[in-house]
Amino acid sequence: MILLFQSPKGGVGTSTVAANIALGLAERGVFVTAIDLTGQGALALCLGDVSGAIDRSGEIDGGAAVVIAGVRMVSPGEDRSAAEIVAAIESHDSDDGVVIVDIASGDRQVLDLLLPAAALRLCVLTPDPATLAALPLVYRDAQATRDDRTFFLLNRVDDRLRLGRDIAAMLRGLLGDRLFGTVRRDEAVGEALAMMETLASFAPASAALGDFRAIANRLVADRDDATQPQRGIA
């Protein structure tokens, strides 16, 4: 099962969301492989990449393989074509595992190449004015008819703020049954990142942690049932 995490705009926390859902899946006993195609190394950082927590014993497909907090992190290696990266990612796919791929916001080429092999593309958005400015891109993806794999996650949702609440309501109406889940704004997410800890170890009572785990639980249920993703918000 290949899950693609990508957004039409940067700065929405895609790597953070991908990492925490990977950790949530690993907690459920799923064999998770994470692959960072952003070129920034943010995925490993969001997983809590700290000295002593990594097994650097392996080399996979010419790239380094490490284990971080139960998630197997694989580097695709340098100087590879998009087609070679796609082939390497597909080689890690299996019936009993999940491959999480973090794709840079502007890398439409890799996204289009991987989408046919993916179970889901999870597009991360935030309820803020910058997302409103990107609505044409969001609307294009939400209304796409060429595939049924693109779903959306709202990140940093804070219903205490009127503007954020109104934008979130607008996005819910626009996205409809393609909205897969929401993650509440939680300062503990950034604090855990600053402390180089996983969110579960830093703030086990975190509201966002509960949201990440709920999304991971839904993904596990979808995989085990071998059905289409559950639509909408629970």
C-alpha positions, 0 to 999 in steps of 0.5 A, spaced: 500 500 500 503 506 497 500 513 500 503 519 497 503 525 501 503 532 497 500 539 497 499 544 491 502 549 496 508 549 501 508 550 508 502 546 510 506 541 514 505 535 509 512 532 512 509 533 519 503 529 517 506 524 513 511 522 519 506 522 525 501 518 520 507 513 519 508 513 527 501 511 528 501 506 523 507 503 526 504 503 533 498 499 530 504 493 528 504 495 521 510 495 517 512 502 515 517 504 510 518 512 509 521 515 503 523 523 503 523 526 496 523 533 498 530 533 498 530 537 505 530 531 510 524 534 514 521 527 514 526 524 518 526 530 523 519 529 524 520 522 526 524 524 531 531 523 528 536 523 534 543 520 535 542 513 538 535 512 535 537 510 528 540 503 525 544 505 519 546 498 517 543 497 511 543 499 504 537 499 500 537 500 492 543 504 492 540 509 498 541 508 505 536 505 510 535 507 517 530 505 522 527 511 526 522 510 532 519 503 528 519 506 521 524 504 516 526 510 512 529 509 506 533 514 501 532 513 494 539 515 493 542 521 489 542 522 481 536 518 480 531 519 474 524 520 476 522 513 473 528 510 477 525 513 483 518 510 482 521 503 480 525 503 487 518 505 491 514 500 487 519 495 489 518 496 497 510 495 496 507 489 499 500 486 501 502 487 509 506 493 509 505 501 507 510 505 504 509 513 505 512 517 500 513 525 502 513 529 495 515 536 494 509 541 493 512 543 486 514 536 484 508 534 479 512 530 475 513 524 480 506 525 483 503 523 476 508 518 475 507 515 482 499 516 482 497 510 478 501 505 483 498 509 489 492 507 494 491 514 496 494 521 495 493 525 501 493 532 500 495 536 506 491 543 506 491 548 512 485 553 513 488 560 512 488 565 507 494 562 503 490 556 502 484 561 499 489 564 494 491 557 492 483 555 491 484 554 484 489 548 485 485 545 490 479 545 486 482 542 480 485 536 484 478 536 488 474 535 482 479 531 478 476 525 474 482 521 472 483 518 478 479 516 485 485 516 489 486 523 491 483 525 498 485 531 503 487 532 510 486 539 513 491 540 518 492 545 524 484 546 524 483 551 530 475 552 531 477 558 536 479 562 531 473 565 527 477 566 520 480 559 521 473 556 522 470 560 516 475 557 512 475 550 514 467 550 513 468 553 506 474 547 505 469 542 508 464 544 503 468 544 497 472 538 498 465 534 500 467 526 501 474 527 499 476 530 505 479 524 509 480 527 516 482 533 520 488 535 525 487 540 530 492 545 531 496 543 537 503 547 540 505 540 542 507 538 535 512 544 534 515 543 541 516 536 540 519 537 533 524 542 537 525 537 542 527 532 537 522 527 540 516 524 537 509 527 539 507 520 543 513 521 547 513 528 548 506 529 549 502 523 550 495 527 551 496 531 545 490 533 541 493 532 534 496 526 536 489 523 537 487 526 530 493 522 527 492 516 530 485 516 528 487 517 521 492 511 521 486 507 524 482 509 518 488 507 513 489 500 517 481 499 517 481 500 509 487 496 508 485 490 512 478 490 509 481 491 502 475 497 500 475 504 498 477 509 503 472 511 508 469 518 505 468 524 509 469 525 517 467 521 523 
